[in-house]
Amino acid sequence: MAPSSYRIVDEPAPSALGRLAMNPFWIVIAGMVGPSLLIGTINEPQLLVLVWFGVNSFALSSPTRRAEIVWIAGGMAIIGVFFYLPERLWLSGRVTLDSLRAWMPYMWILRSAVDLTVLYRLFLYQIGPYRLYRYLHPDRP
């Protein structure tokens, strides 16, 4: 019988993606600045940021990974709703084009607020595991 290894419950298990671990602050900054830089090249740059948060979650071996994945899926669903719903409402005839044009600036403000809420929540989930990662691996950038 092999002796059991010593393991602290809160200590993250080593991950093969550990070299990709990044400070979640920079991911949030990319989520805030990225859409204005990538307008016209990528339809939804926020999707890339959410995927980046997902990869970072696995790289950090975050103990809150399941909650982060739920928030990431929710963020992707919100992006889908804000991207496709106005067109669907207009094509179905439920909303006129004039009223859609009148409400669009307010919808973008609401979408920005929801996007930032999702990014900030993901940041709060990942900053603790990132600090622990940096403490356990001070030699990695």
N, C-alpha and C positions, 0 to 999 in steps of 0.2 A: 504494500500500500504506500503510495507516494504521499509525502507530507503536503498539506495544503499550504499554499503561498499566502503571504501576508498581503492584505488588500484593504485599503481604506474605502469606505462606501462612497464618499463624496469625491474621491480621486478619479479622474477620468481614465478610462482604459486607453492604452496607446492605439492610435489610428494610423492606417496606411496613408490617409490623406493629411496627416499632421503637418506636413511641410507646406500645405496650402492654407493653414490657419492664418487668419488676418484679424486685425483689430476691427470690431464691428462699427466703430466710429467712422472709419473710412468708407464703409459700405453705405452708411446713412448719408454721408456727404455725397457719394456718387449718386445715390437715389434722389438727392435734392438738386444737384447741379446737372446730372446726366440728361434729364429730359430737355433742358434748354439747349444743350450742346448737340444732342442727337436728333433734333427735330428734322424730319424729312428723310432721314436715313433708316430709322427703325420705327415702326408704328408704335410700339409700346416698350420704351426703354425700362419701365418699372418691372417688367417681367424678368429682364436680365438681372436686376438688382435682387429680386426675390429668389431667383435661382442661386445667385451668389450667396445669399443668406443661408439657403439650404445646404450648399456645399460647405460653407463655413461651419454650420452646425455639426455636420459629420466630421469635419477636420478637427474640431475642438473636442469631439466626443462629449457634446453637451448633455448634461443630465436632463435638461428640459427639451430634448429634441422633439418629442411627440407634440408638445404644446407649440413649438416653433413651426413644425410642419403644418399644424392646424392653422396657425396664423398666416403662413405662406399660402396655403390653399385658399383661405379666405381672401387674402389680398389679390390672388389671381382671379377669383370669382368676382370681386369688386371691379377689377380692371375690365373683365369681360362684360359686366353689366353696363358700366359707363361707356364702353366702346361700342357695343352692339345695340343696346336698348333704344337710344334715340332714333336710330335708323329704322329699327323694327316698328316702333310706334308710328313713325311717319309713313312707312310703307303700308301699314295696316289701316291707315286712315283715322286712327284715334287721336292724332295730334296734327295740327296744321303746321306747315313750314314756318309761317310767321311766328307762331307761339313757340315753336322749337328754337328759332333764332333768338327770341326774346329771353328764353330760359337758359340758353347754352352757357353764357358767362357764369351764371350762378351754379350750374352743374359742374363746371370746371373748378370753381372755388371749393365746392363740396368734395369733389374728387381729390383735390390736392390735400384737403384736410384729412380725409380718410387715408390716403396714401401715407402721409406723414405719421398718422397714428399707428398704422401697421409697421412702418419702418422703426418708429421709436420703441414700440413694444418688442419687436425683434431685437433691437439694440439692448434693451433692458434684460432680455433673456440671455443674451450672449456675452455681455460684458463681464459677468462673474466668471464663467468658464474660461474666457480669454485671459483674465488676470491670473487665474490658477494655472493655465497653460504657460503663461510667461514666467510664472514663478518656478514651475517644474522644469522648464526648458529655457533657461536664460541665454543660452548660446544661439538659439534660433532667432532669426529676425522677425 
